[in-house]
Amino acid sequence: MENNPSVHALDAQALDKNDALASMKLPSNIHLVPLDFIQCNGVTYSIRPGFYEINGATAIPGGVNFTVHSNGATGISLVLFHPGEAEPYGEIPFPEPYKIGNVYSMIVFKLDIAEFEYAYRVDGPYDPKKGLIFDRSKVLLDPYAKAVTGQRDWGENQPGMQQYKARVVKDDFDWGNFHQPLIPMEDLVIYELHVRGFTKDSSSRVAHPGTFEGLREKIPYLKSLGVNAVELMPIFEFDEMQDYRENNGEKLYNYWGYSTVSFFAPNTSYSATTEHNREGNELKRLIRELNENGIEVYLDVVFNHTAEGNEQGPFFSFKGFDNNIYYLLTPEGYYYNFSGCGNTLNCNHPIVHQMILDCLRYWVTTYRVSGFRFDLASILGRNEDGSPMDKPPLLQSLAFDPILGGVKLIAEAWDAGGLYQVGTFPSWNRWAEWNGKYRDDMRSYIKGDGNSAQTAAQRIAGSRDIYGASGRTNASVNFLTCHDGFTMYDLFAYNEKHNERNGWNNTDGCWTNYSWNCGTEGETGDPGVNALRRRMIRNSFALLMCSRGTPMFLAGDEFCNTQFGNNNAYCQDNLISWLDWRRLEQYRDMFSFFQYMIAFRKKHRVLRTNLSDGTMGLPDVSFHGVTPWHQGAFGSDEHYIGVMFAGYERTGGSEAVYVASNAYWEELTVTLPELPQSMKWELAANTWTSEQTPWHMEGRTFQIGPRSVMIFVGK
């Protein structure tokens, strides 16, 4: 290495940093110039110390800044590859003077970002019992990589043979006059979808099936349905070939993507075109146009574990930088497995804590993401010994971070280690939760289980028994279906799960589904069974749309999409998981009902929030049996629920909505509560039929059909 201290140069740390160093304006009389020259494989590289506070690889005027850190490393080398090649063409050790604390930073001049890919080698001690497994022979992916190479073509990598490298991304996307909708939590209707599965089947009739662009082509459809938020299943870079298997000739992939390779990089196999050095532009275009159409975008993020697995798992990034920091380890150096996937990320260690915060800030500022759903979020509150923490530093930081101040934070408030925190997730009144109790209690009631009506009524009223004591508002994300479990159609077509094609002899997946096949297992030509199934789906969606809290449902439920009884389709890259858009025409009446109920929810704010001001003389929420104001059991039969919401809306005046639900198998006679003299009841929805034509009530008594829901509006 040659040192040339006589050269006048600007100290890199004195430069003003911003999000786009590539467009950084420097004073005309000052230029970044090399301080040192280093030879490697016959090539001389011009280098100087870099920007220590900017992690990852960033293009700057005249070169590329590389910054990486490790607490336990004794040395780190930058490894350069020609695009697509497995063997490196250059390796540049970070000079010792280029290390400040535990951070290594170096600017390499005259590197064209289109002509190389990069990774690292890390030297350090090897003592597995202490969690130290440094191995210089391993080529390591940058934990802050913005794009991962070699993942472009879905399903074409060799299983277990992946060598992860990174590419420098030039962030030059033009957001134009971009404005996020900033929809209040209470007004959301969330639609969960898998980017690939949403349009992969040819029936989707998009030009770019299975991609971000294919999803963008479906924006008019989403807008017509009425949803105003989409929750994308994992779109961080993952390896679909991880745990690849074949079962009876069928290829089984890591289809869902809940196994992160890189937290900062979008999955390149989800892009319709090659985006070398501009990875993510297609996703940004999708997010921009969804927002322009009033639809927010949330990402399902997986910070509970990584794709590196346990002791037998691959070794491609975090294990090689600081295994004993990134993962929860037992005293013997083995991996705690609270995720059920081999390892558990050590989320509350300051280094990991900071990485997660940096990651979320990056997706919010660079991709304009509006919210996050955290997979197995209870892990984010575990200490380094695995015990739950009272006030987890990470969760508190995310709750109060200024950049994340307007972002929705939604927790899956449990983990695979048995920690279940629905209603008790540390929140600072900032976190919402997937309400698993809503799902189970409502499913049980809808299918007709006894002794379930009173609990179901509480769920419809906003689960005040769960969240009321803490004073939390808008905390409950209500759902009956999601990616994990039965679709809404399958919920009423199967008594048992049918996961045989997963290759585990049907031992995988949840055994408790609270489902009912309406008398016949699976598909049937019986018109009576099929009519009942359609009505049960209408019942389910009507109650979901009339429940306090934030509703969420699974893509395809609106046209009775089926997974053929598979309730754990994590490995099925085929029509089991792909949406069959032919069913949209077959079940057009169901789609229309979903449209109607979404619009109904949006129209009646009293369903979404407390509007009671005392002027009506009616409480905000009240429970009724077949006779109004009935105390004790809900009606003469325990299967009936009457829930009334009442309040005053400044733009619409006094209003009441009465939700009548009969989960019984016989017709019931019901009397509505009496309204103030100036108001009358109007029937707004009746699931007994697929046609919804509102009509004014004569009197207050009505007949509700067996296993049906009727909704009345007092005006």
Sequence and secondary structure as in RCSB ss.txt:
>XXXX:A:sequence
MENNPSVHALDAQALDKNDALASMKLPSNIHLVPLDFIQCNGVTYSIRPGFYEINGATAIPGGVNFTVHSNGATG
ISLVLFHPGEAEPYGEIPFPEPYKIGNVYSMIVFKLDIAEFEYAYRVDGPYDPKKGLIFDRSKVLLDPYAKAVTG
QRDWGENQPGMQQYKARVVKDDFDWGNFHQPLIPMEDLVIYELHVRGFTKDSSSRVAHPGTFEGLREKIPYLKSL
GVNAVELMPIFEFDEMQDYRENNGEKLYNYWGYSTVSFFAPNTSYSATTEHNREGNELKRLIRELNENGIEVYLD
VVFNHTAEGNEQGPFFSFKGFDNNIYYLLTPEGYYYNFSGCGNTLNCNHPIVHQMILDCLRYWVTTYRVSGFRFD
LASILGRNEDGSPMDKPPLLQSLAFDPILGGVKLIAEAWDAGGLYQVGTFPSWNRWAEWNGKYRDDMRSYIKGDG
NSAQTAAQRIAGSRDIYGASGRTNASVNFLTCHDGFTMYDLFAYNEKHNERNGWNNTDGCWTNYSWNCGTEGETG
DPGVNALRRRMIRNSFALLMCSRGTPMFLAGDEFCNTQFGNNNAYCQDNLISWLDWRRLEQYRDMFSFFQYMIAF
RKKHRVLRTNLSDGTMGLPDVSFHGVTPWHQGAFGSDEHYIGVMFAGYERTGGSEAVYVASNAYWEELTVTLPEL
PQSMKWELAANTWTSEQTPWHMEGRTFQIGPRSVMIFVGK
>XXXX:A:secstr
 EE TTS    GGGS   S GGG    TT     SEEEEETTEEEEEEE  TTS EEEEETTEEEEEEE SS SE
EEEEEE TT SS SEEEE  GGGEETTEEEEEEET  GGG EEEEEEE  EEGGGTEE  TTS B  TT S EES
  STT S TT    EE          S       GGG  EEEE HHHHH SGGG  SSTTSHHHHHHTHHHHHHH
T  EEEE   EEE TTTT EEETTEEE   S  SEEEEEEE GGG SS  TT TTHHHHHHHHHHHHTT EEEEE
E  S  TT STTS  SSHHHHHHHHHB B TTS B  TTSSS  B TTSHHHHHHHHHHHHHHHHHS   EEEET
TGGGGGB TTS B SS HHHHHHHH STTTTSEEEE  B TTS B TTTS  TTTEEEE HHHHHHHHHHHTT T
T HHHHHHHHTT HHHHTTTT  S EEEES  SSS  HHHHTT SS   GGGTSTT SS S      TTSSS   
 HHHHHHHHHHHHHHHHHHHTSSSEEEEETTGGGT   TT S  TT  STTTS  THHHHHTHHHHHHHHHHHHH
HHH GGGTS    SSSSS SEEEE SSTT  SSSSSSTTEEEEEEEEEETTTEEEEEEEEEE SSS EEEE    
 TT  EEEEEETTSS    EE SSSEEEE TTEEEEEEE 
